[in-house]
C-alpha cells in the first residue's frame, strides 16, 4: 500500500467520521447568535433574522472539507472533474444567478446574502450525501441513537414538567417551565401539560424530526429494532400534540402497511387530506394567526410576483402587510413552505422549486423509505415552516434530498 493510498484512506475515514458525528448531533441547536441591525424588528431581537453559527455548521464544514480533499487527492481525471461532473449544471448555475439577483433586490441585503450562504451550505451537504452511498448505512446505524437520546430527554421534560437544565443546556435545551410565557401546552381533560421540547425550539419541530427519522431508520431486516424505536418515540410523538405530524404519520403508516403501495397510496392521501379539513377546523387563535400570515404571504406574492421580496425577508416586510395587535409576540414566517418560497423568491422561485420537488418524487418512487420521508416533509410543510427556517429542519431536508438523488448501483 502506497503513501498516497494511505493518506486517501485517512481522508475518507475522516469525512465519514465527521458525518457520523453530524447525524448523532443533528438535533442540537447549540450555537452563537449575532445581532446586527437587520436582525431587529421594532427594536426587538428576532431569532429568525439572527445570523447564527451552530455546532452542526462546523461538522458540516469539516465533513465537506475532508471530502473535497479526498476527492482531489484521488488519482485519475474523472475524480478531479469535481463540479463539472454535476448533472443539470446549467440549471444549478441559473438557480444560483437567480438567487443572487433576488438577494440584491431584497430590502435587507445583509440578511438575504446570509440566507443565501446557508442555502449553499445545505446544497453542498445534500451533494455530499448524494455522492457517498455509505451515508445510508451510517444513517441506519447512528440515527436510532439520535432518536433514543432525544426521546429520553423529552420523557424527562414530561415527567418534570420543565426543562432538565444542567448539562442539557449544552445540547441546546432551552430553560422553561409550565408557567413560562408563550410555552407550548396541551390540555387533557381539565389538566394542562407541558409539551416536550427535547433539544428543539418547539415541540412541532421535535415531532417532525422524530417522524422523518423513524421513517429513515426503519429497517425491515431488523424489524425488532424498528418496532422498538417506534414504541419509544410513539408516546413522545403523541405528547408533542403536533396535528400535522399525526396526520403525516397516519399516511406514512398506511403506505408502509399497504402491499399495493402504488394503488392504495393516492386514495389514502385523498381521504386523509379530506379529513384534515375537519381536523384543523377549530377557530383557535393560532389558526387565525396562521391564516393571517398566509394572507400576508399572498399579498407579498401579488406585489412582487416575479422575484419575490428576497431570501429571509418575509418578516422584514410583514409589518407592511399585517397590522395585528399581537404582532410583536408573533414574529414568525408564514406556516406554509410553499407560500414562504413564493413570497421570498416569487413565482419564478416557487415554480422552479415545485418542478425540482416533482422530479425528486419521480426519481425516488421505487425507494419507499426515502419517498415516504420526503412526502412527510412536503405534507407537514403545508402547516409549518421549520423545514426551511430552522437549522435542524434544514439539515434533515437536505439529508433527505441527498438520499433522493443518491447514485444507486
Buried (B, 14 or more C-beta within 10 A) or exposed (E): EEEEEEEBEEBBEBBBBBBBBBBBBBBBBBBEEEEEEBBEBEEEEBEBBBBBEBBBBBBBBBBBBBBBBBBEBBEEEEEEEEEEEBEEEEEBEEBBEBBEEBBEBBEBBBBBBBBBEBBEBBBBBBBBBBBBEEBBEBBBEBBBEBBBBBBBBBBBBBEEBBBBEEEBBEBBBBEBEEEBEEBBBBEEEEEEBBBBBBBBBBBBBBBBBBBBBBBBBBBEEBEEBBEEBBEBBBBBBBBBBBBBBBBBBBBBBBBBEBEEBEEBBEEBBEEBBEEBEEBBEEEEEEEEBBEBBBBBBBBBBEEBEEBBBBBBBBBBBBBEBBEBEEBEEBBBBBBBBBBBBBBBBBBBBBEBBEEBBEEBBEBBEEBBBBBBBBBBBBBBBBBBBBBBBBBBBBBBBBBBBBBBBBEEE
